[in-house]
């Protein structure tokens, strides 16, 4: 199909060409600034939310933020390379990464290298290496795999089958929230690949029974769902974190109590440096602080989806990369906010850029690097015209 952009006859003397190139370049710089701002602000808030937890656990007050910084450093090195990789090279990594992630998931579920924490077997530790969450890498692998099958509607079921396999293995880890994220990401990529909506709906209807069966296969999940719909049933149990989270958010009011001055993080709100970190941010920086976080995420999504739109007629692979990476980050952020504000049942969804979790932080930054790669390629192609 012929690109709609090719129907225009651009002349070298057209003064609008310079403005197009400048606008495109600004979008790349703006996205980089937004990503850096979210990363830096997230690290500052992580330190604020975690120093008391670190001291209680007998480690230095900077323990959690330093651990996070190690993964940020690794991601920075990887991102510097990824931003400049040609699309052919990125596409060549799709299946090797998919297979590698499958092996890691199998090791986590079926070997002694898998580690269990908080009732879930999500972590993999081999020798002196730091513990990793292979399920986080599964999201990146699926984005690359689905993107590599753009324009091949008859073969798009291959990455869909891989997604189903990933979801099954992640379910065996008792990580229902990540399994749902994988399913949402897979369906989003299927729709973006041009698969008819009727087929996607039929597939979803086929998966709804096993998803519900998985949801109600564990007693604690049943209690969480019941507590969500009937909060008064268990205010000090399943709903405790959410109730305290709402109190912390309310305490922040408009301007907050001040950076580092929050009190709910001092043992009142469990795991505040992880999934409920935004409640601590709301207490310390108030509605104004949350507004700016939401603004940065809005800009992140706007630029990411705009990159996908700009490349859709030029390089479907890169377009799908930007769409998938943006959808992954945005979906995770929305679900986390829904949980801490009692709009969704409590579940383990980390807040991108903010929550403690090295693997998640690494994956989020690599996904951002993929978006930057797409924006850079979009700029080059538009300037070449």
GIBELKA-V414466 format. One record per residue. N is the residue number from 1. RES is the residue in one letter. PHI is phi in whole degrees, 0 to 359 (* if undefined). PSI is psi in degrees with one decimal (NA if undefined). BURIAL is b if it has 16 or more other C-alpha atoms within 10 Angstrom, else e. Layout:
{{N & RES & PHI & PSI & BURIAL} {N & RES & PHI & PSI & BURIAL}}
This chain:
{{1 & X & * & 136.7 & e} {2 & X & 280 & 134.6 & e} {3 & X & 293 & 138.0 & e} {4 & X & 296 & -24.8 & e} {5 & X & 291 & -23.9 & e} {6 & X & 282 & -7.6 & e} {7 & X & 279 & -7.3 & e} {8 & X & 264 & 140.9 & e} {9 & X & 256 & 96.8 & e} {10 & X & 277 & 134.0 & e} {11 & X & 256 & 146.1 & e} {12 & X & 300 & -24.4 & e} {13 & X & 272 & -3.4 & e} {14 & X & 293 & 116.0 & e} {15 & X & 292 & -15.4 & e} {16 & X & 288 & -18.9 & e} {17 & X & 298 & -41.8 & b} {18 & X & 297 & -41.2 & e} {19 & X & 292 & -34.8 & e} {20 & X & 298 & -47.4 & e} {21 & X & 297 & -41.3 & b} {22 & X & 295 & -41.4 & e} {23 & X & 297 & -42.5 & e} {24 & X & 298 & -43.9 & b} {25 & X & 297 & -38.6 & b} {26 & X & 297 & -35.6 & e} {27 & X & 296 & -38.5 & b} {28 & X & 293 & -45.9 & b} {29 & X & 296 & -41.3 & e} {30 & X & 297 & -42.5 & e} {31 & X & 296 & -40.1 & b} {32 & X & 298 & -42.9 & b} {33 & X & 296 & -43.3 & e} {34 & X & 299 & -44.4 & b} {35 & X & 296 & -44.2 & b} {36 & X & 295 & -39.8 & e} {37 & X & 296 & -44.8 & e} {38 & X & 297 & -39.8 & b} {39 & X & 295 & -49.5 & b} {40 & X & 295 & -46.5 & e} {41 & X & 297 & -38.7 & e} {42 & X & 297 & -40.3 & b} {43 & X & 293 & -40.5 & b} {44 & X & 298 & -46.2 & e} {45 & X & 290 & -31.2 & b} {46 & X & 296 & -42.3 & b} {47 & X & 298 & -44.8 & b} {48 & X & 300 & -39.5 & b} {49 & X & 277 & -18.6 & b} {50 & X & 248 & -12.1 & b} {51 & X & 296 & -36.4 & b} {52 & X & 292 & -41.2 & b} {53 & X & 299 & -40.5 & b} {54 & X & 297 & -45.5 & b} {55 & X & 296 & -38.7 & e} {56 & X & 295 & -30.0 & e} {57 & X & 271 & 4.8 & e} {58 & X & 78 & 23.7 & e} {59 & X & 241 & 163.7 & e} {60 & X & 303 & 153.2 & e} {61 & X & 298 & -22.8 & b} {62 & X & 264 & 11.3 & b} {63 & X & 303 & -52.9 & b} {64 & X & 291 & -38.9 & b} {65 & X & 289 & -33.0 & b} {66 & X & 293 & -41.6 & e} {67 & X & 301 & -42.7 & e} {68 & X & 295 & -39.0 & b} {69 & X & 296 & -32.1 & b} {70 & X & 299 & -42.8 & e} {71 & X & 287 & -33.0 & b} {72 & X & 297 & -41.8 & b} {73 & X & 297 & -44.1 & e} {74 & X & 298 & -41.5 & e} {75 & X & 294 & -35.8 & b} {76 & X & 297 & -40.9 & b} {77 & X & 295 & -48.0 & e} {78 & X & 296 & -39.2 & e} {79 & X & 295 & -38.5 & b} {80 & X & 301 & -34.7 & e} {81 & X & 282 & -45.4 & e} {82 & X & 298 & -38.5 & b} {83 & X & 303 & -31.6 & b} {84 & X & 255 & 4.0 & e} {85 & X & 285 & 136.6 & e} {86 & X & 295 & 155.7 & e} {87 & X & 298 & -32.3 & b} {88 & X & 297 & -38.5 & e} {89 & X & 291 & -44.2 & e} {90 & X & 300 & -42.7 & b} {91 & X & 296 & -35.3 & b} {92 & X & 294 & -22.1 & e} {93 & X & 279 & -11.3 & e} {94 & X & 303 & -58.6 & b} {95 & X & 288 & -41.5 & b} {96 & X & 303 & -41.2 & e} {97 & X & 292 & -41.1 & b} {98 & X & 300 & -43.4 & b} {99 & X & 292 & -42.1 & e} {100 & X & 299 & -42.7 & e} {101 & X & 295 & -39.6 & b} {102 & X & 300 & -43.2 & b} {103 & X & 297 & -43.9 & e} {104 & X & 297 & -40.5 & b} {105 & X & 296 & -42.0 & b} {106 & X & 297 & -41.2 & b} {107 & X & 297 & -38.2 & b} {108 & X & 294 & -41.6 & b} {109 & X & 279 & -39.6 & b} {110 & X & 246 & 3.5 & e} {111 & X & 233 & 164.4 & e} {112 & X & 295 & -12.1 & e} {113 & X & 290 & -20.6 & b} {114 & X & 287 & 136.0 & b} {115 & X & 244 & 140.2 & b} {116 & X & 254 & 131.1 & e} {117 & X & 219 & 138.5 & e} {118 & X & 54 & 33.5 & e} {119 & X & 84 & 0.6 & e} {120 & X & 239 & 141.4 & e} {121 & X & 260 & 71.0 & b} {122 & X & 261 & -19.7 & b} {123 & X & 257 & 146.9 & b} {124 & X & 235 & 124.2 & b} {125 & X & 233 & 120.8 & b} {126 & X & 240 & 113.1 & e} {127 & X & 60 & -137.8 & e} {128 & X & 279 & -3.0 & e} {129 & X & 293 & 148.9 & e} {130 & X & 294 & 152.9 & e} {131 & X & 294 & 137.8 & b} {132 & X & 237 & 159.1 & b} {133 & X & 249 & 97.6 & b} {134 & X & 301 & -27.1 & b} {135 & X & 298 & -27.6 & b} {136 & X & 292 & -40.9 & b} {137 & X & 292 & -24.5 & b} {138 & X & 300 & -35.8 & b} {139 & X & 294 & -43.3 & b} {140 & X & 297 & -43.2 & b} {141 & X & 299 & -41.2 & b} {142 & X & 293 & -38.0 & b} {143 & X & 299 & -48.1 & b} {144 & X & 296 & -41.9 & b} {145 & X & 293 & -48.2 & b} {146 & X & 298 & -40.1 & b} {147 & X & 297 & -36.0 & b} {148 & X & 289 & -13.8 & b} {149 & X & 255 & 16.8 & b} {150 & X & 297 & 137.1 & b} {151 & X & 81 & 6.1 & e} {152 & X & 234 & 69.6 & e} {153 & X & 300 & -28.7 & e} {154 & X & 284 & -17.8 & e} {155 & X & 250 & 1.4 & e} {156 & X & 292 & -16.3 & b} {157 & X & 290 & -17.7 & e} {158 & X & 298 & -54.5 & e} {159 & X & 296 & -29.6 & b} {160 & X & 296 & -38.7 & b} {161 & X & 294 & -38.7 & e} {162 & X & 296 & -41.2 & b} {163 & X & 299 & -41.6 & b} {164 & X & 297 & -41.5 & b} {165 & X & 295 & -44.4 & e} {166 & X & 302 & -48.1 & b} {167 & X & 301 & -40.7 & b} {168 & X & 296 & -43.3 & e} {169 & X & 291 & -36.7 & b} {170 & X & 291 & -34.7 & b} {171 & X & 298 & -39.9 & b} {172 & X & 296 & -21.0 & b} {173 & X & 280 & -3.6 & b} {174 & X & 64 & 40.4 & b} {175 & X & 242 & 72.7 & b} {176 & X & 295 & -36.3 & b} {177 & X & 295 & -44.8 & b} {178 & X & 293 & -35.0 & b} {179 & X & 300 & -42.6 & b} {180 & X & 296 & -39.3 & e} {181 & X & 298 & -40.9 & b} {182 & X & 297 & -42.4 & b} {183 & X & 295 & -45.7 & b} {184 & X & 299 & -43.5 & e} {185 & X & 297 & -42.6 & b} {186 & X & 297 & -44.4 & b} {187 & X & 293 & -37.1 & b} {188 & X & 298 & -44.0 & b} {189 & X & 291 & -33.8 & b} {190 & X & 298 & -45.9 & b} {191 & X & 297 & -41.4 & e} {192 & X & 292 & -24.7 & b} {193 & X & 284 & -6.7 & b} {194 & X & 96 & 7.1 & e} {195 & X & 294 & 136.3 & b} {196 & X & 302 & 141.1 & e} {197 & X & 301 & -36.6 & e} {198 & X & 298 & -40.0 & e} {199 & X & 293 & -40.1 & e} {200 & X & 294 & -41.3 & e} {201 & X & 296 & -42.8 & e} {202 & X & 298 & -41.5 & e} {203 & X & 296 & -39.8 & e} {204 & X & 296 & -42.8 & e} {205 & X & 298 & -34.9 & e} {206 & X & 293 & -33.2 & e} {207 & X & 272 & -18.4 & e} {208 & X & 302 & -47.0 & e} {209 & X & 302 & -48.8 & e} {210 & X & 294 & -30.9 & e} {211 & X & 295 & -42.9 & b} {212 & X & 291 & -37.2 & e} {213 & X & 298 & -40.0 & e} {214 & X & 294 & -39.8 & b} {215 & X & 299 & -41.9 & b} {216 & X & 261 & 17.1 & e} {217 & X & 277 & -14.1 & e} {218 & X & 237 & 139.6 & e} {219 & X & 298 & -36.9 & e} {220 & X & 293 & -30.8 & e} {221 & X & 290 & -39.0 & b} {222 & X & 298 & -42.0 & e} {223 & X & 295 & -38.1 & b} {224 & X & 296 & -44.4 & b} {225 & X & 295 & -44.2 & b} {226 & X & 297 & -41.6 & e} {227 & X & 293 & -30.8 & b} {228 & X & 292 & -44.4 & b} {229 & X & 279 & -23.9 & e} {230 & X & 229 & 77.2 & e} {231 & X & 303 & -30.4 & b} {232 & X & 287 & -11.8 & e} {233 & X & 293 & -36.1 & e} {234 & X & 212 & 61.6 & e} {235 & X & 295 & -25.5 & e} {236 & X & 257 & 4.3 & e} {237 & X & 248 & -105.1 & e} {238 & X & 300 & -31.5 & b} {239 & X & 268 & 1.6 & b} {240 & X & 300 & -51.1 & e} {241 & X & 299 & -43.2 & b} {242 & X & 295 & -42.8 & b} {243 & X & 298 & -43.3 & b} {244 & X & 292 & -36.7 & b} {245 & X & 300 & -44.0 & b} {246 & X & 296 & -36.5 & b} {247 & X & 293 & -39.6 & e} {248 & X & 295 & -42.2 & b} {249 & X & 297 & -43.0 & b} {250 & X & 295 & -35.7 & b} {251 & X & 294 & -26.2 & b} {252 & X & 288 & -26.3 & b} {253 & X & 50 & -135.2 & b} {254 & X & 277 & -48.3 & b} {255 & X & 250 & -5.4 & b} {256 & X & 81 & 172.6 & b} {257 & X & 269 & -4.7 & b} {258 & X & 114 & 143.5 & e} {259 & X & 300 & 125.3 & b} {260 & X & 84 & -4.7 & b} {261 & X & 262 & 3.4 & e} {262 & X & 294 & 151.9 & b} {263 & X & 248 & -23.6 & b} {264 & X & 293 & -23.0 & b} {265 & X & 283 & -8.1 & b} {266 & X & 271 & 42.4 & e} {267 & X & 105 & -16.0 & e} {268 & X & 287 & -41.4 & e} {269 & X & 255 & 106.0 & b} {270 & X & 297 & 146.3 & b} {271 & X & 53 & 37.4 & b} {272 & X & 295 & -27.3 & b} {273 & X & 280 & -4.1 & b} {274 & X & 254 & -109.8 & b} {275 & X & 291 & -24.1 & b} {276 & X & 254 & 25.4 & b} {277 & X & 294 & -30.6 & b} {278 & X & 293 & -26.6 & b} {279 & X & 296 & -38.6 & b} {280 & X & 293 & -39.6 & b} {281 & X & 299 & -43.7 & b} {282 & X & 297 & -38.7 & b} {283 & X & 294 & -41.9 & b} {284 & X & 277 & -33.0 & b} {285 & X & 244 & -3.8 & b} {286 & X & 69 & -166.9 & b} {287 & X & 298 & -34.7 & b} {288 & X & 298 & -44.4 & e} {289 & X & 297 & -44.4 & b} {290 & X & 296 & -37.5 & b} {291 & X & 301 & -44.9 & e} {292 & X & 292 & -34.8 & e} {293 & X & 297 & -46.5 & b} {294 & X & 297 & -37.1 & e} {295 & X & 297 & -43.4 & e} {296 & X & 295 & -38.9 & b} {297 & X & 292 & -35.7 & b} {298 & X & 297 & -44.5 & e} {299 & X & 296 & -40.2 & b} {300 & X & 303 & -49.9 & b} {301 & X & 293 & -42.0 & b} {302 & X & 300 & -46.3 & e} {303 & X & 289 & -38.3 & b} {304 & X & 295 & -47.0 & b} {305 & X & 290 & -31.0 & b} {306 & X & 293 & -36.8 & b} {307 & X & 298 & -40.6 & b} {308 & X & 297 & -42.0 & b} {309 & X & 295 & -41.4 & b} {310 & X & 293 & -25.7 & b} {311 & X & 259 & -0.5 & b} {312 & X & 296 & -29.5 & b} {313 & X & 264 & -8.6 & e} {314 & X & 252 & -39.5 & b} {315 & X & 206 & 96.9 & b} {316 & X & 297 & -30.7 & b} {317 & X & 297 & -52.0 & b} {318 & X & 295 & -37.5 & b} {319 & X & 300 & -45.3 & b} {320 & X & 292 & -32.9 & b} {321 & X & 300 & -48.8 & b} {322 & X & 295 & -41.4 & b} {323 & X & 297 & -48.9 & b} {324 & X & 295 & -44.8 & b} {325 & X & 296 & -42.0 & b} {326 & X & 294 & -43.3 & b} {327 & X & 297 & -40.1 & b} {328 & X & 300 & -49.8 & b} {329 & X & 294 & -45.3 & b} {330 & X & 293 & -43.5 & b} {331 & X & 299 & -42.9 & e} {332 & X & 297 & -41.9 & b} {333 & X & 295 & -43.6 & b} {334 & X & 296 & -43.7 & e} {335 & X & 295 & -39.6 & b} {336 & X & 297 & -45.6 & b} {337 & X & 296 & -36.6 & b} {338 & X & 296 & -38.0 & e} {339 & X & 291 & -48.2 & b} {340 & X & 288 & -16.2 & b} {341 & X & 256 & 12.7 & b} {342 & X & 65 & 28.0 & b} {343 & X & 265 & -6.8 & e} {344 & X & 213 & 154.4 & b} {345 & X & 300 & 144.4 & b} {346 & X & 299 & 130.6 & b} {347 & X & 203 & 165.0 & b} {348 & X & 276 & 76.9 & b} {349 & X & 247 & 110.0 & b} {350 & X & 287 & 151.8 & b} {351 & X & 275 & 121.4 & b} {352 & X & 306 & 136.7 & b} {353 & X & 76 & -17.1 & b} {354 & X & 247 & -49.2 & b} {355 & X & 294 & 145.5 & b} {356 & X & 292 & 132.9 & b} {357 & X & 156 & 101.1 & b} {358 & X & 296 & -42.6 & b} {359 & X & 296 & -43.6 & b} {360 & X & 298 & -43.1 & b} {361 & X & 298 & -43.6 & b} {362 & X & 300 & -46.7 & b} {363 & X & 294 & -40.8 & b} {364 & X & 298 & -43.0 & b} {365 & X & 289 & -35.7 & b} {366 & X & 293 & -40.0 & b} {367 & X & 299 & -39.1 & b} {368 & X & 295 & -36.4 & b} {369 & X & 295 & -37.2 & b} {370 & X & 298 & -41.4 & b} {371 & X & 296 & -42.0 & b} {372 & X & 298 & -38.0 & b} {373 & X & 300 & -44.0 & b} {374 & X & 295 & -45.5 & b} {375 & X & 298 & -39.9 & b} {376 & X & 297 & -43.8 & b} {377 & X & 294 & -37.2 & b} {378 & X & 297 & -41.4 & b} {379 & X & 299 & -46.2 & b} {380 & X & 298 & -42.5 & e} {381 & X & 290 & -36.5 & e} {382 & X & 287 & -35.7 & e} {383 & X & 290 & -31.2 & b} {384 & X & 292 & -23.2 & e} {385 & X & 285 & NA & e}}
